[in-house]
């Protein structure tokens, strides 16, 4: 089953390199986001681009990963529509292998996106202010969160009729989660009602953890990075607890 | 001989629609069974059950002696499936598609590559091996799909409408490949909408409609049942139509029909009808622009077997029945 999943993960990585749209999602898109936010809004938001890159880069990583983790539903839906799943189903492999293959493939995509963003960030002046193993924990944490979140997308992908519908629904979920957080601005600058949402939004905690782990600071007063990380782990447990069972149920029904 | 495929009383419901209403199928090892029927008859449903993609709601089925429900994984090692829509990955090359399937069948990467090259050569795809499958033509895609089904050297191959949508030349290619498989001793279950195709390839034909079997026979026997072949004559000069009609009444089994303004057709049972008609036409000095003997179409088969016009009988029932 592990070998089959790895073979299918390889398929999904090869496909990504062949599909310019998905490859741009994890390479060019984070770079463009960084350029736009740091150089255009940086001066206005943080006073200088140098100060803003320290603030915004962890958020940009999280946002990129959020979008990437929701493409799994689109991809699975397309695979089913195109009939390639019928091929898999007629082969003597574990029924779960195509699903786990897709998740493993996504981890590769996430790693590419994180590496690209961190390297580009470093080039334009982002300074790591923590030991290397903090950075390693940060990467592990964001990938864990992405893998927990992807079950939402798997569920939508199994229930929606077309890949386009999956995409639309996924964006509806991603937008409030990413923009209704402290991705681009400190939570304290937001209106009070929005601060309420930002405080309970798990993405805020992911971003604050990333900030703490990469730059040693948090923008929400009174919370330690360790506290933020525990929040993230708790939300991963909730996401998996709530979405993994119905997602795999819907998947088993399709396959 | 042992049965490579054996199904007893297969039932499958989709909601309120009964896609299969108790179907029995038997295919002896090394033989070809043609399952003939219109869209929505239940052909694909039957294939999907036998290929372990669907679970039946009733009845039992074995492939190579293995139960398709309880020993599904073992069955999957024995079978190859080529569906109505080519199930290849469009974003991979032909080679990558086949190597992936080979690896999933537990071949090493090296073995998978060797087997893939063999099949690509056999199916005339060597030149296209490195191209993405999405750049392939319909016929090439179908061939790639068929090669993917054959990587594990399956003992039983299911071909679900393998030539639907292909032009006649490509269809002949696929027929040749199927004949080559039969020579190697492969058991084949083939679904089709064309009596001509079943006649060309199958040892036996099962006709199904609305999830039930309405006839089962050898191609010869079935053709006898449905009134043999149809003779069609198109005279060069429309003025000679009445004379042609008179002549056709002599050889046909009933009054000729006129499917087009300048065309007459009549079912014939006598194998020598064509030569006799040619002789008679030449004796009467009538020149023709078209003269053919063809097998009855699916509509005509149904008309003969059920005595009712399919298109009329169908209007109420086809909707909803999964093909």
Interface residues (C-beta under 8 A of the other chain):
Chain A: X3 X4 X7 X8 X10 X11 X14 X15 X18 X19 X82 X83 X84 X85 X86 X87 X88 X89 X90 X91 X92 X93 X97
Chain B: X51 X52 X53 X73 X74 X76 X77 X79 X80 X81 X83 X85 X86 X87 X88 X89 X90 X91 X92 X96 X100 X101 X103 X104 X105 X106 X132 X148 X149
